[in-house]
Amino acid sequence: MSILPDKSKDWQIQPLNRKGLHLRYSRYFIPTLKEIPAEAEVISHQLMLRAGMIRKLAAGVYSILPLGVRVVRKVEAIIRKEMDKSGAMEVILPSIQPAELWKEAGRWNFYGKELLRISDRNDREFCYAPTAEEAVTDLVRGEVRSYKDLPINLYQIQTKFRDEIRPRFGVMRAREFSMKDAYSFDTDQDGIDHTYIQMKQTYKSIFKQCGLKFKVVEADTGQIGGSSSHEFMVLAESGEDTIAYCDECNFASNIEKVSLDNCEFAYDGNHLPMQEIDTPQLKTIGEVSEFLGVSPQKFFKTLVYKTDDENNKAVVAVCRGDHSINPVKLANAIGVNEVTLANEELIESVTGAPVGFVGPIGLKKVSVYGDYSIKPILNGITGANKKDKHMKNVNSNRDMTHVVWKDIRNPVDGDSCPAIGVGKLSLAKGIEVGHIFKLGAKYSKSMGATFLDKNGKEKPMLMGCYGIGVARTIASAIEQSHDEKGIVWPVSIAPFKVIVILLQPKEELVVTTAEMIYADLIKAGHDPILDDRDQRPGVKFNEADLIGFPVQVIVGKKSVANKKAEIKVRKTGKIQDVPLETITDTIISTLDGLG
Amino acid sequence: MSILPDKSKDWQIQPLNRKGLHLRYSRYFIPTLKEIPAEAEVISHQLMLRAGMIRKLAAGVYSILPLGVRVVRKVEAIIRKEMDKSGAMEVILPSIQPAELWKEAGRWNFYGKELLRISDRNDREFCYAPTAEEAVTDLVRGEVRSYKDLPINLYQIQTKFRDEIRPRFGVMRAREFSMKDAYSFDTDQDGIDHTYIQMKQTYKSIFKQCGLKFKVVEADTGQIGGSSSHEFMVLAESGEDTIAYCDECNFASNIEKVSLDNCEFAYDGNHLPMQEIDTPQLKTIGEVSEFLGVSPQKFFKTLVYKTDDENNKAVVAVCRGDHSINPVKLANAIGVNEVTLANEELIESVTGAPVGFVGPIGLKKVSVYGDYSIKPILNGITGANKKDKHMKNVNSNRDMTHVVWKDIRNPVDGDSCPAIGVGKLSLAKGIEVGHIFKLGAKYSKSMGATFLDKNGKEKPMLMGCYGIGVARTIASAIEQSHDEKGIVWPVSIAPFKVIVILLQPKEELVVTTAEMIYADLIKAGHDPILDDRDQRPGVKFNEADLIGFPVQVIVGKKSVANKKAEIKVRKTGKIQDVPLETITDTIISTLDGLG
């Protein structure tokens, strides 16, 4: 405890920490907000605004303030460390990219309005890159000739732009955002398989070090294409995605990728004659179920969808009354890109009945897809395709011979795990923070990125691509870990790990003590911030909890008189009275204990 | 020397250095070029392409490859360290900014075609920010209310775009480029003066740590505006700018900011009668001077300029035959933003004579500006404003009473220093790598960035802005320090400080020794790269010199047999034979010696 307190008002000459940072709250730009901003729907957006980490400049376009930048740099450092360790090499690819490249790969027209298109002063077309497959493939095809130059894996942490139709949730779905994107080039399938596994491990390691609880799930390859894909999902109530996982084995998957078992028809039961019944104004399964006193599990829930094929053909999908259709599974079953729920007009034209009375029986002019799970329903109920009428005693093997049987529903809690088959599935909400793809030869073929193999034969390189949303990782950490007072940071990515709160800035002994603790922590290689503001204690405590410094050291008149100070752990709220002579050690061991 | 050599071919499991980097040349992406690329005019552009640091994606748009990124990160780290030390705080402002902001500050129309304008999917106007005064002023005006919140200084290292009419010289004048830009906000003149001086010191410290020889020069505030401005000029033959400096005092300045003395007319000489002479087809001062046997110093060189005022008024400027007009000084003298040389048509319409025969005599309908230095010319020569005619015996006090006298010429070697006045000026070529401005209230007034002072009175904040071109700093280091073999890096920003060159990758003892030196350097906290490629020694030596690793450790069969290896210093070319037992220490002390 050798550094004397600095009572000067001139912040220029105050002691700096080991990184030369100037970390007094009184001179730091942290514009906190007391009120919950009306613009913010989700908690991470609210808390990032309130903690003074971000501010909106335009729809989906945010400035990141000093406290936010500190978190960004910590996440970036973890990403760089792990990517470098994996053998990947950092590059910086331009954000403004020529249209010709995107046309070459076939994505200029494909990408739609999400691609921000730009004309320069000479009316040449460019775009603000939302991803960099084209640019990196162009770079590598120009330099790599031989199998000897492969494999290589190039990554960058660079600003991207996606002109989202509905930017929302703050930095979670912003238009301008920073993404770590990596692109690997291998000579053969073994190589890309190996690189892919290595990237999966690297990503696990990154998110683990960011202090996140996450699942790695199998994912649809979607518009990027390729043969295999995994998403890294941070588990949080507010997640936009639903995932299914098994607690018995390692299985975890996006719900659209969960294969559910085929079922047997109810051959053995007593098939009663089908019968039309009156259900006046009873449109929902809930209403009819209550009216008839029959469980929703005995209902054939029937929905009409519009496909995106050239004729916008309508299809009908049927699942159990207590289940729901998964549109991605349905689209894959039909062989189209996308299905959307039909409007009333289309429903009536397909079934002849108003919404609420639709059923699969008698629908001959339209394709009807039935989920496997309705096969065992014995003497079930469905809409009669007539206003105010339902059918009872419907049996699928007898009455639905026109139906195509497929796996098209969402999994539910308790479904059998499709992996080893012993466990049961649980569902959870998740936020996608990372996504990895085996692209194969998709881009290398269309753009001519080839190499000569050992036998001098020209072959396309096999690619993978790997993305992490930097700000989204931060937002998801907040979604996962906060309470009614504010953010509860994982220690590894907290903007500052420790705040030293000086309660009475006019009491010399308090100031001296706080300054000494602050200086000692700096000497020990930590990055504390000193709350030296002339503010009421209540304000200081509230803001410390709002911002979520993991360890808070409270230096006040009474404790100091007893040669003590308090250490508060943000996560538990526990406060400990600690003698000044051991306080630095206790702070450090408390931090270590938090991981 | 404990780490055993790794003879595995699997690069994934090779030892990593302390930063976890994977630094074997054989697996590193360094696509060097043997030939000088035709597209590259200047040496830094040639060498950055040849050393595999950059590649062009489009005109003025470059990808930075791994070796280049290493240098970028080192320069950025120096910038961050010094900016943080100064108390500035890092932010990240969006690259895509709404037009409304730029209109508010009055720059949307002013900026012209250099501003890359963009419409989003909803046809809202944006631009790719070339600088961020608007965005940062918008941020600060929204958060800062009181003098207590000031001063603050916010900086970012962020990608900018300027749609240059003629992008050239590689990253030196690119369209997309990374700039460190900082913006300070103070309450009063003392504050901004203090911050400005502090930033000047910070910049000196940054460029010094980057190993650059530079001058801090007074500069014109130009389009950014404000009251004071300095440029940081790296001295290099290839510089686009000329600066004047005094070796007796600290004076250094852009040439347009050098005030040159007023002169006395040649009152005392014998004023001969003015006389028209025949100078058939002799259009240049050189030709007429030779024809008449009279030194160019006796000539009144006369040029016609077009101004950018609303009528594009023409003006005439006169200087000594051996001097040149400085267009910025001339524009300032006239009170316009810009002057450009007139075309033939305008010259003839103003003077009645073709190019080559223009002089100030008799030009009554146009403003004529004479540089002070022509006042002492006795019986001088100038164009007669008639084809194939000049005038001799011209005396300015007698024959140029219609002339406005101003300081409008460029300085020359040997001019008196305007600072203390004892020294003489020298001229040098420089590359602008940094620029600082006192903006004052220019943006805060137009955008309403005000605060309440101690007396509760609303006042505009006083701003400064401060820029460093990151890639340009790197290119200028190369312009300043290279030889016919390649780059000679300042040690502090070299991509790797040491290369260990393993000459015979199939000789076990050579491999073992090189691996041990490599591992020892890593252990000692250095960042070596190991050239483990199966290549001829000549190729390895040439590439090491091309890339410019400051220290090269050469491990070959013969030396190793004698328990020695060679240390070569790139800068001097000197090679030293060093016993293996002390080699790591010698490498480290050699590095230290290089600074």
Interface residues (C-beta under 8 A of the other chain):
Chain A: W11 Q12 L16 K19 G20 L21 H22 R27 Y28 F29 P31 R55 L57 A58 V61 Y62 S63 I64 L65 P66 G68 V69 V72 R73 K81 E82 D84 K85 S86 G87 M89 E90 V91 I92 L93 P94 S95 I96 Q97 P98 L101 K113 E114 L116 I118 D120 R121 F126 Y128 A135 D138 L139 G142 E143 V144 I152 L154 Q158 T159 F161 D163 I165 R175 E176 S178 Q198
Chain B: W11 Q12 L16 K19 G20 L21 H22 R27 Y28 F29 P31 R55 L57 A58 V61 Y62 S63 I64 L65 P66 G68 V69 V72 R73 K81 E82 D84 K85 S86 G87 M89 E90 V91 I92 L93 P94 S95 I96 Q97 P98 L101 K113 E114 L116 I118 D120 R121 F126 Y128 A135 D138 L139 G142 E143 V144 I152 L154 Q158 T159 F161 D163 I165 R175 E176 S178 Q198
